[in-house]
Amino acid sequence: MNLPALRGHNDALVLELLRGAGPAGLGRTELAARTGLTPQAVSKITARLGADGLVAEAGRAASTGGKPRTLLRLVPDVRHAVGVHLDRDALRAVRVDLAGRVVAESGGPLDFAAGPEAAVEAVVRAVARVGAHAGPPLVGVGVAAPGPLDHRAGVMGRVTGFPSWKGFPLKGVLEGRLGLPVLLDKDTNAGAAAAAGAWLRATWPEADAGADADVGVGAASGFGAGAGAGGGRGAVDVGPGVGVGVGAGAVGDVLVGGAPRTCVYLHVGTGLGAGLWLGGGVYRGARSAAGEFGHQVILLDGPPCRCGARGCVEVLCLEAVARGDLPAAARIVGEAAANLVALLDVDRVLLGGRVVAAAPDVFVAGVGAVLAARALDPARPVVALAGAGVAEGAAEMALAPLFGRG
């Protein structure tokens, strides 16, 4: 038996429960019941986590006749992580605490076509900007980039239109430059992680920004156009029987009737892609290739796509965007989303990316209307804006090992 690994697993179970409980915390008895560990084991674990500064007392529960129970909570500010979104023409970096709240961010233009070496330098500078403040140590850096890529090996694939990236070991190079663990994943997978975890961040009050003026911080940092969630925070009415909402509240609890909630994150920006949150985590596929949403063919003999096929969702949608017909673009995304919903039977369809951010109501309504028209079941998925952006999702992935998630 690998006792260090078992200890780490049990510590992560407790930390994940305390993270989900928010500032109110949980008692040791509740932690034992939810983890299946003995009360003695929970006491040892929480003592160890307390000595590391990760757990503190949150007060006492109301007495039910005996001694009031001591409640424990996660200490979010004791460690931070950085998430970086490498887009084809822009870079955005965020620093988050253990609750996933953004405490600093930085962004600017990026020329992805200039090649990997230039991008590495941009990432190093961005991490330095958001991580330069005196504060808690970083547990790691998550990097979200256009696919395809090999998530496990940390190596870039043949990104359409950018041949110089093929085979570049981005994870290893950045770990050597930054001296920190680095996790590399597709931008759409990071979007799925951010969207599915938005409910968790909602259990914690906003982080205290308190950083220097060169780095943008605060509530807006999670929801601007760069974040991929966009404005237009109100609900959109697309007709009876279609659930539509925005942000963290639309995502709700991860568990539904004891089963993990499922969702797809659809990213509409310089390209189209999907991130799949299935079975309680990001689904990547055997070769990290799941989620190539934009390259479904929905118009035989349609216009040529940069992938080499014709009539792909991506080329049809982006042509509609280029001619200023955003309602048509939304309907095209909706048709492709309906195919995905029919295959996977998901609870949520979450939308993000700069194109969605420019017209959130149009996309939520347009996608929702198509799903309603094509629904085969009365219980239709909710269509919503994602509650956070790709950089936040990359940071969430960097935090995942601490909470027992890969």
N, C-alpha and C positions, 0 to 999 in steps of 0.2 A: 504493500500500500504506500502511495506517495503522500506522506503526511503533510509536507509543505504545500503541495498542490491542493489537497483537501482543505487545509486551513484557509488558503487563499479563496477557494470556492465558497466556503461558508462565510468568510468575511464579506465577500462580494454580495452574497444573498442578503445579508443584514443591511449593508450600505444601500442596495437598491431599494429595499423596503422603506428605509428612512428617507431616501431621496423622494420617493413617491408620496410620503406622508406630509412633506412640507414642514414649515416651522413648528407646527403643532406637535409633531413627533409621535412616537409609539412607545408603549411600555415593554419591558422585557418579556412579560407573559404573552403579549400579542406577537412579538417577534418569534418566540418559541413556537407558538401555534401556527404561524404562517410559514415558517421555514421547516417545521418538522424536527427541529433540533431540541435537545433537552434544555430546560432552564439553566442548568449548570453550564452547558456549552455556550449558551447565549451570553451569560454573565462574563465568561472568559473572553469571548469575542468582543463584546462591547467595552470591556476594560482595556483590551489591547488597542481597539480603535480609538478609545478616549485618550490613551497614552500617546497615540500618534497625532492627536489633535483633530481627527476626522469626525468625532462624535462628542456631543456635549449634552448636558441636561437641559430639557425644555420646560421644566416645571413639574408640577404634580397634577395627576388626574383627580377629578372630583371623587371624594370618598363615597363608597357604597356600604359603609358600615365598618370596614377594617382600616388598616393603615393606607393612606393615599399612595397610589403607585407613582413611582418616578418615571417621567417620560423622557425619552432620549430623541435627539434630532441630529441630522447631518449638519456639519459646519461647512457651508459652501465655499467660504473664502480661504480655506486652508490650502487648496490646490487650484490651479487653472489649467486650461488647455487652449490651443490655438487652432482655428479652422481657416483654411485658405481655399477660395474658389478661383481656379484658373479657367477663365473663359477664353473664347477665341480672340477677343479684343479688349478684355478688361480683367483686372484682378481685384479681389476683395478679401480682406483678412479680418477675423474677429478673435478677440480673446474672451473666453467665457469662464464662469466659475463652475463649481461642481453641480449646481442646479441648472446649468445650461444658460444662465443669464449673461447677456453681452455686457461686458464692462469696458471694452475698447474696440475700436474698429479703424480700418484704414483701407483705402481703395484708390485705384487709378487705372490708366490705360495700359494695355498689354498687347504686344504684337506676337500672337501665338506662332505665326509663320516665321518669325525671326529665329525659331529653333529652341531646343531644350536648354542650351547653356544660358541664353539670355533670360529665359523664364526662371531658371534656378536662381539667378542673381536677383530677379524681382521678388521671388518668394522669400529669399533670405532677408532682403531689405524690409519686406512687409512684416515678417515675423519679428524682426528687431524693433519696428515701430510700435506694434501693439504689445510687445512683451518687454519693452524697455523700462517700464515703470517699476519702482521698488515695490515688491509685492510677493505673493506666494510663488513657489516653484511651479514650473510647467510639467504636466505629466506626459505631454506629447503634442504632436502636430498632426492634424488630419488635412489631407490635400485632396480636393475634388477636381477632376479634370475631364475633358471630353473623352469618351470611349471610342473604340474599344481599348481595353487594357486588361492586364493580368493582375487582379487584386491581390492574390496570394504572393506572387513573386515581386510585385511592386514595379512592374515593367509596362511601359506604354505600348499600345498596339498600333495598327495602321489607321490612324485618325484620318478620316476622309478629307482630302485636300491639303494634308500636312505630312508628307512622306518622311520628313527628317526626324519625326518623333518615333517612328517604328523601332522597337527594341530598346528604347532608352530606359535605363534603370533608375527612374525618377526617385523612388523611395530610398534606395541605397545612397544615391548621390546626396539627397537632402539630409539623410541621417548623418552622413559624414560632415556636411557643412554645418548643421545645426547642433549636433551633439545630443539629439533628442530622438525618442522613438517617433517614427513617421508612419502613418497609415495612408495608403493611396487607394482611392476608389473613384468610380464614375460620378460625375456631377449629379446625375439623376438619382443614383443610390443615396447620395448625401441628402438630396432633396427629400427622398422618402423618409430617411431617418429623422430629419428635422421636422417634417410634417407629422409623422406618427408620434413624435415625442413632444409636440407642442403642448399637449394637455399637461405634461409633467412640469414644464416651466410655469404654467399658469397657477400651480399650487404655491409658488413662491412669489413674494412681492418683488418689485423691480429692484435690481442691484443698485447700490450707491455708485453713481458714475465716477465722481471725484478723481478724474484723471486730467492730464495736461491738455492744453487747448489744441495741440497738434493732432490729437486722435479723437475722432468722433465717438461719442458714447451716449447711452441713455436709451429711452424707450423707442425712439425712432429708428435706432440702428438695426432693429430686427425686422422692420417692415417697410423699408424704402424700396424704390425700384431696383436698386442694386441688390437688395435682399431677395428679390424674386417673389415677394408676397404681394406687394403693390398696395395702392390706396383703395378707396372705395370700400370702407369697412362695413357698410350696412348690408342687411340681407337683401337678396334679389328674388323677386317673385317671378317664377317661370310657369306657374299654373299648378293646378291641384295634383297631389300625389307625387310631387318631386321635392325632395328635401334639399334645400340650398342654404348654405351658411358661409361664414368666413372665420379664419383664424383658429385659435386653440379651442375655443368653445365648440366649434363644429366637429373637431376630432373626437372629443370626449375621452372616456377611459379606454385604455388599451384592451381591457378585457370585456367581452360581451358574453353574458351567460356562462362565464367560466372559460370561454375560448378566446384566443387572441384576436383582436380586431384586425381586419385586413384593409389595406388601402393601396391605391396606385397614385403616384405623384407624376403629373404630366408637366414637363418643362417646355415652354415655348419661348425660345430666344433666337440666337443665331442659327439654331437647329432645333429639332424636336426629339425628345427622348422620354422614357418612362423609368421610374424607380418603383419597385414592387416591395411592399411590406406585407409578407405572408408568414403565417405561423409564428408571429411574435418577433420577427426580425427581417432584415433586408434579404430578399432572395436574389442571388447573383447568377445562379446556374452553374453547371459543371465547369465552364470555361470563362466565368465572369462576363458572359455575353448576353445575359438576360436584359430585357428592357429596350431593345432596338425598335421602339414604338414608331419612330418616324419613317421607317423603311418598310412598313406594310404597303403593299400595292393595293390601292382602292380604285384605280382607273386604268383598265387595260389599255395599252398603247398610248398612255398619257405622256406628258412632257418628261424629258430625261431628267433624272436625279443625279446628284454628284456621286452617289454610290454606284452608279452604272445601270440601275434598273430604270423603269419608266412608270410614271403614275404613282409614285410614293406619296404618302401623307405629307412628308416634309416639303417636297417641292410644290405640291398643290397649296399647302397652307402658306408657305412663305411667298409664293406668287400673289396670293390674295392680300397678304400684308403689304407687299410692295406696291400694289395698285390702290391701297387705302381702303380695301373692302374687309374691315375687321369682322363684321357679322358673318361673311362667307368663310373667313379663316376659322372662326369659332365653330361653325357648322362642320367644317372638314375635320377639326380636332374631335368634335362630338361623334362623328361617324366612326372614326378610328377607336375612340374611347368605348363606344358601344360594343365593338368587336371584343375589346379587352374584357369588358364587364361580362359579356356572354360566356367567355372562356373561363374566367377566374371567379365570378360571383363575389365581388368585393363589396365592402360596406361603404367605402368613401372613394371619391375621385377628387383629388386635390390638385389645384392648378397653380403654377408659378412660372417665373421667368419674366424677362423685361417686356415682352410683347403683351403678356397677360397684365403686367403691372400698369401698362399704358391705358388699358381699357378693361378693368376687372369686371365691371357689370356686364359688358358685352360678352365676355368669355364664359362667365358663370352661367348667364342666361342661355347663351347659344348652345353650350355643351349640355346643360340640363334639359333643354327642350328636345334635343336629339335623343338623349337617353330615355326621356319619357315616351317619345314616339316609337322607339324600338324596343321598349321593355317587354320581356316575356313573362315577367313576374310582377305582381302588385307591389312587392317590397323592393323599391328601387333604391340604388345607392344615393347618398348625399353628395352633391357637387359643391365644392367650397374652394376658396382661396387657401393656399398653404399658409400656415401660421408663422413660418419662419423661412429663411433663405438657405441657399446651398452652403454658404460658408458656415452658418450655424450647424448644419447637418454634418459637415466635415469635422467640426469641433466635437459634436456629439459622438462621432465615431472614435475620435481620439480618447474620449472619456470611457468608452464602452468597456475596455478590459477591467477597469477599476470596479465596475458594477457587474462583472461576470457575463458580459455580452461580447460576442465577436463581431 
